Amino acid sequence: MESFAEPNEVEKPENSAPSGALAGSSQPVETPPVEARPKEVRSDKTRSDNTLTDETKQSKYPKWRPPLSKLAILPAQLWRFGWLQALSCLFPGLIFLGLAAAHLIWKHFDPPIARYDALLIYVILVQIAFIVFKLETWRELLVICAFHLIGLALEIFKTHIGSWSYPDPGIVKLAGVPIFSGFMYASVGSYICQAFRRFDLRINRFHWIGVSLLAVAAYANFYTHHWIPDLRWWIAAGFLIALVPSKIFFTVGKERYWMPAALSFILIGTFLWLAENAATFLGAWAYPNQLHGWEMVHVGKLGSWSLLVTLSFVLVAAVKVWEGKFYPDAHGFVTSEDSDGD
């Protein structure tokens, strides 16, 4: 470390003539004192300020790592992951709870109200509770309602051509479809909204134009494949290509992970297919082969649900991008850039 002279001391040069000596004179000339620089002292306050500055430059998110990269904490992380998933599925879970309760009540009793109408009242109360207890924002509610309408339109078309039916009576129906059925589609949007918040989701390299066009094509194919060739597998291939570079980053506990976006859609579609089996078992609706006894839903529906998930995801992601533009704390949920999820 460099040392400095004390304020009242003057270092004398060695083996050199005084700088102020006259030529040819043996009398030294007094050199004016040079003000010495005091020793630099770093206070604790300076250190803490520098540390604080360094900390503020760090990301507020924990460092991400690929899944299963830290086996020692795997059991605890799986438990946390499952718990967060259960909380994200709260709206769908409450709908299935209502379906199960209605199935048992109307099987053993004869209430004065139709089962479908009672379910409509129930799901409306659930949706109101989500807003009152701030489990969903008004912006998210608008997206969920949009998906409700999209799903209800699909239900009306599919029941009209005989793809499935709602055999029970009910007063509040639209073109033979109970209004509560739209909430089952809306529950998918609710799950995605909850997952964004609870897992602190970030999506990078998400190519809006391509994915949005494919999502619209997937929804249109549910209608058009009755008259023209079914294009779902071509659309699915397009999704895989468009989503190859995209990653979804998520937080579990203090750890940050990522997975391919395409994989997440397939996983959600798989769980929706399982949920559809449970819903048909509880009599929410019935396919033609289930009218005389319950049978498992064809595994081909798994691909249909995976494609339908993309539409709800695009709707929710659009809101997140809008929030990122107008609300600073929501910046960066969904980007087309190559980021690390922070």
TORMAR-43299 format. One record per residue (C-alpha): residue in three letters; x, y, z. Coordinates in steps of 0.05 Angstrom, whole numbers, padded with zeros to 5 digits, always signed. Layout:
BEGIN
ALAXYZ;...
END
This chain:
BEGIN
MET+00000+00000+00000;GLU+00025+00069-00016;SER+00044+00109+00046;PHE+00037+00184+00054;ALA+00075+00235+00098;GLU+00041+00264+00157;PRO+00014+00335+00148;ASN+00070+00368+00188;GLU+00127+00328+00160;VAL+00168+00343+00098;GLU+00208+00290+00064;LYS+00279+00313+00046;PRO+00308+00289-00019;GLU+00369+00245-00014;ASN+00432+00248-00057;SER+00408+00308-00097;ALA+00419+00383-00093;PRO+00365+00427-00065;SER+00319+00449-00119;GLY+00325+00522-00096;ALA+00402+00526-00091;LEU+00438+00581-00130;ALA+00490+00560-00179;GLY+00559+00565-00149;SER+00534+00578-00078;SER+00549+00533-00021;GLN+00492+00561+00021;PRO+00430+00520+00017;VAL+00366+00555+00001;GLU+00307+00537+00044;THR+00255+00499+00005;PRO+00184+00520+00019;PRO+00144+00467+00055;VAL+00103+00421+00010;GLU+00034+00405+00035;ALA+00032+00331+00043;ARG-00029+00290+00024;PRO-00062+00257+00084;LYS-00071+00183+00086;GLU-00134+00158+00053;VAL-00183+00130+00103;ARG-00242+00087+00081;SER-00299+00093+00130;ASP-00350+00039+00143;LYS-00402+00083+00111;THR-00362+00085+00046;ARG-00356+00010+00047;SER-00430-00001+00060;ASP-00449+00048+00006;ASN-00405+00012-00045;THR-00433-00055-00023;LEU-00504-00028-00031;THR-00488-00003-00100;ASP-00462-00071-00120;GLU-00523-00106-00092;THR-00571-00060-00130;LYS-00536-00079-00194;GLN-00551-00153-00182;SER-00614-00185-00208;LYS-00671-00192-00159;TYR-00683-00262-00185;PRO-00645-00323-00161;LYS-00595-00353-00210;TRP-00632-00402-00256;ARG-00608-00472-00272;PRO-00635-00528-00315;PRO-00686-00574-00281;LEU-00659-00631-00238;SER-00590-00600-00235;LYS-00588-00600-00159;LEU-00611-00668-00136;ALA-00600-00655-00062;ILE-00658-00606-00059;LEU-00702-00644-00109;PRO-00753-00673-00060;ALA-00766-00606-00027;GLN-00768-00570-00094;LEU-00818-00620-00123;TRP-00862-00609-00062;ARG-00859-00533-00071;PHE-00871-00540-00146;GLY-00932-00583-00134;TRP-00959-00535-00082;LEU-00951-00475-00128;GLN-00985-00515-00184;ALA-01043-00531-00137;LEU-01051-00458-00120;SER-01049-00439-00193;CYS-01103-00491-00207;LEU-01148-00462-00153;PHE-01202-00439-00202;PRO-01204-00504-00242;GLY-01201-00543-00176;LEU-01261-00506-00149;ILE-01299-00520-00213;PHE-01285-00594-00207;LEU-01305-00592-00134;GLY-01372-00562-00156;LEU-01380-00614-00211;ALA-01367-00670-00161;ALA-01415-00641-00109;ALA-01470-00631-00162;HIS-01460-00701-00188;LEU-01472-00731-00119;ILE-01529-00684-00100;TRP-01570-00692-00164;LYS-01557-00767-00164;HIS-01587-00779-00096;PHE-01635-00720-00089;ASP-01682-00679-00131;PRO-01667-00605-00119;PRO-01716-00553-00147;ILE-01664-00523-00193;ALA-01631-00555-00254;ARG-01560-00579-00243;TYR-01530-00536-00299;ASP-01564-00474-00272;ALA-01539-00487-00202;LEU-01469-00496-00230;LEU-01474-00429-00265;ILE-01492-00394-00200;TYR-01434-00430-00166;VAL-01380-00411-00217;ILE-01403-00338-00218;LEU-01396-00335-00143;VAL-01326-00366-00148;GLN-01306-00314-00201;ILE-01332-00257-00157;ALA-01293-00285-00098;PHE-01229-00286-00139;ILE-01236-00212-00153;VAL-01258-00193-00083;PHE-01199-00229-00051;LYS-01151-00202-00105;LEU-01133-00270-00131;GLU-01142-00241-00201;THR-01136-00171-00228;TRP-01189-00136-00270;ARG-01142-00140-00330;GLU-01136-00215-00322;LEU-01211-00220-00314;LEU-01221-00188-00382;VAL-01176-00241-00414;ILE-01212-00297-00377;CYS-01279-00270-00401;ALA-01252-00267-00473;PHE-01232-00340-00468;HIS-01301-00355-00438;LEU-01334-00327-00500;ILE-01285-00363-00547;GLY-01298-00429-00511;LEU-01374-00418-00510;ALA-01375-00406-00586;LEU-01336-00470-00597;GLU-01384-00508-00551;ILE-01445-00483-00590;PHE-01414-00505-00656;LYS-01390-00573-00632;THR-01456-00591-00598;HIS-01494-00569-00661;ILE-01456-00618-00705;GLY-01460-00673-00653;SER-01388-00677-00629;TRP-01413-00679-00557;SER-01476-00660-00518;TYR-01503-00634-00452;PRO-01557-00684-00435;ASP-01584-00652-00372;PRO-01640-00599-00373;GLY-01627-00526-00356;ILE-01660-00458-00363;VAL-01597-00415-00375;LYS-01574-00444-00441;LEU-01551-00413-00506;ALA-01567-00454-00568;GLY-01572-00515-00524;VAL-01506-00503-00488;PRO-01507-00487-00413;ILE-01472-00420-00400;PHE-01430-00449-00344;SER-01391-00490-00396;GLY-01353-00427-00417;PHE-01324-00422-00347;MET-01288-00488-00358;TYR-01250-00456-00415;ALA-01239-00393-00374;SER-01208-00436-00320;VAL-01150-00450-00368;GLY-01137-00376-00374;SER-01143-00368-00299;TYR-01090-00422-00289;ILE-01041-00387-00336;CYS-01052-00320-00302;GLN-01039-00351-00234;ALA-00977-00387-00259;PHE-00948-00322-00286;ARG-00954-00292-00216;ARG-00937-00351-00171;PHE-00878-00378-00211;ASP-00855-00308-00233;LEU-00856-00332-00305;ARG-00812-00299-00358;ILE-00813-00320-00432;ASN-00757-00301-00479;ARG-00750-00306-00555;PHE-00826-00310-00562;HIS-00841-00294-00635;TRP-00908-00259-00631;ILE-00930-00258-00704;GLY-00916-00331-00719;VAL-00944-00359-00654;SER-01006-00315-00656;LEU-01022-00335-00728;LEU-01013-00409-00710;ALA-01058-00400-00649;VAL-01113-00370-00692;ALA-01103-00426-00743;ALA-01109-00479-00688;TYR-01175-00449-00664;ALA-01202-00443-00735;ASN-01183-00516-00749;PHE-01232-00538-00695;TYR-01287-00512-00742;THR-01258-00524-00811;HIS-01235-00596-00804;HIS-01307-00618-00812;TRP-01306-00595-00885;ILE-01233-00593-00905;PRO-01174-00637-00886;ASP-01153-00635-00813;LEU-01091-00592-00807;ARG-01078-00600-00733;TRP-01013-00639-00741;TRP-00986-00589-00791;ILE-01004-00533-00743;ALA-00972-00572-00685;ALA-00908-00579-00726;GLY-00909-00504-00739;PHE-00915-00491-00665;LEU-00855-00535-00650;ILE-00813-00498-00701;ALA-00836-00429-00677;LEU-00824-00446-00604;VAL-00757-00482-00611;PRO-00716-00421-00588;SER-00765-00399-00534;LYS-00754-00415-00461;ILE-00800-00406-00400;PHE-00763-00386-00337;PHE-00796-00399-00269;THR-00779-00394-00196;VAL-00790-00448-00143;GLY-00768-00429-00073;LYS-00700-00395-00081;GLU-00682-00430-00146;ARG-00692-00406-00217;TYR-00706-00458-00272;TRP-00726-00461-00345;MET-00759-00508-00393;PRO-00774-00505-00468;ALA-00839-00468-00482;ALA-00864-00523-00528;LEU-00856-00574-00472;SER-00897-00532-00425;PHE-00955-00529-00474;ILE-00953-00605-00482;LEU-00953-00616-00407;ILE-01012-00568-00396;GLY-01050-00603-00453;THR-01037-00670-00420;PHE-01066-00647-00353;LEU-01126-00617-00390;TRP-01139-00684-00424;LEU-01138-00717-00355;ALA-01185-00663-00329;GLU-01232-00676-00388;ASN-01236-00749-00369;ALA-01254-00729-00298;ALA-01306-00678-00322;THR-01341-00728-00368;PHE-01340-00780-00312;LEU-01377-00729-00269;GLY-01428-00717-00324;ALA-01409-00646-00343;TRP-01418-00666-00416;ALA-01416-00731-00456;TYR-01386-00755-00521;PRO-01429-00800-00565;ASN-01392-00862-00541;GLN-01406-00842-00468;LEU-01481-00835-00471;HIS-01493-00907-00448;GLY-01435-00911-00401;TRP-01371-00874-00386;GLU-01309-00889-00428;MET-01241-00856-00428;VAL-01235-00797-00475;HIS-01195-00814-00537;VAL-01121-00799-00530;GLY-01124-00758-00594;LYS-01159-00703-00554;LEU-01093-00692-00519;GLY-01065-00658-00581;SER-01128-00616-00588;TRP-01121-00590-00517;SER-01047-00574-00527;LEU-01066-00532-00588;LEU-01122-00498-00551;VAL-01075-00480-00494;THR-01034-00439-00542;LEU-01093-00393-00556;SER-01105-00380-00482;PHE-01030-00370-00471;VAL-01026-00319-00528;LEU-01085-00281-00497;VAL-01054-00279-00428;ALA-00985-00263-00455;ALA-01014-00205-00493;VAL-01039-00176-00428;LYS-00971-00186-00396;VAL-00937-00149-00453;TRP-00988-00093-00446;GLU-00973-00091-00371;GLY-00899-00088-00386;LYS-00909-00026-00429;PHE-00954+00012-00381;TYR-00932-00014-00313;PRO-00858-00011-00297;ASP-00860-00067-00245;ALA-00888-00115-00297;HIS-00835-00102-00350;GLY-00805-00161-00386;PHE-00856-00217-00375;VAL-00856-00236-00448;THR-00802-00214-00496;SER-00777-00231-00565;GLU-00705-00219-00542;ASP-00653-00269-00520;SER-00652-00258-00445;ASP-00638-00303-00385;GLY-00706-00295-00354;ASP-00688-00237-00308;
END
